[in-house]
Amino acid sequence: MSETVLFGRYRLMERAGSGGSAAVWRAIDTRTGDEVAVKRLHPVVFADAAGQARLRREFAALREVDDQHIVRVRDLDIDGSDAALILDFVDGPSLAERLAAGSPFRADEAISIASDIAEALAAAHAAGIVHRDVTPGNILLDRIDGARLTDFGIALGAGGGAGADTVVTVTGQVMGTLKYLAPEQLRGAAATPSSDLHGLAAVTYEMLAGRPAYAAATPVELAEVQARGPEPIAGIPQALDAVVRRGLATDPADRPPAVATFAAELNAAFEGGTTEPIVPVADLSPAPASEPLIPRPAVLARRARSLPVPLMAILALVVSGVVLAAVSPSSSDVAARPSKEIGAPAAMPEPTPEATPTRTATPKPERKDDDHKGKGEGGGKGKGHGGDD
């Protein structure tokens, strides 16, 4: 079988994924020798002048966004009979592949991935770009650079495919994958940065809970379950659960004001919420030991150091409040506190008439980072797209 070379430059090696409006190939750039991902677009995407103009406009905008957690778009080629986006090749599976493989996600791992994607979205939003389809299939787990976001709104959201799991408005300009679609997108309104935040919250929920926030087969069913709100996530601190579900609020005004705020709240809730190791909810069976995809404690520490001084002060007050609450709980707090809480003080003896002892907080046990080491990654070919669903 003869090899295919697109635009006299890109030698196609093997197909890495396909969908309703694009097929993605692992390829070699014969001019540079680089391994790249070639997203070969369906003719319907660039059939007219308007479609080609939009492709060039969005490509130019994406070229201005520079963030390590965004899969870089290298080039856009249109020659009349063919059109393709050329992207960096990512050596690692998609988040969708990890979820499908049943690999467990510790809370710190899920938060680290969410924080990487929040950074990518913040860079895009600052450039005036809305992703519109934040899903596990559009998040790639690079073994070196952490989580990376791909498949922005170019090519009518080509990564979404054209199956039953995709919603498109009448104009064809707003679309998304059903389980992660924000309520305002479902109503046909234009996607906004808050819509991307909702998608990120839905992805974070699925990593922590081991199941989608909303399991709906139709837009009508999705609207109904969104109105009720997602179920609480078992097995994680209540503060962390509250942050995730706030990101899934039906009204955009009730969500955090920006993706960076959402990521900061996730990290603060996790750091101040518990001292016990997190037991994955989705899969309690042991996984093969291997090097973690991302050094979680180091990543979280780096992000904590990067927080503004006022926020660090607030976090210090929050942590102090947790300690004080552990020392002096009210009667109602004691009644409501889960029995498995770690670090609660033992009952104090009655003071003697001679002296009233000073009550001190029982030191919390240090978190054993060794217990949080990452487990084996799910298999998957590297790619430069989101694996068109």
PyMOL commands that set and color helices and strands:
alter all, ss='L'
color gray80, all
select helices_A, chain A and resi 43-45+49-63+95-100+107-126+136-138+154-160+178-180+183-186+193-209+219-228+238-247+252-254+259-273+296-305+309-327+331-336+369-372
alter helices_A, ss='H'
color red, helices_A
select strands_A, chain A and resi 5-6+10-18+22-29+35-41+73-78+83-88+139-142+146-149+166-168+175-177
alter strands_A, ss='S'
color yellow, strands_A
deselect
rebuild
show_as cartoon
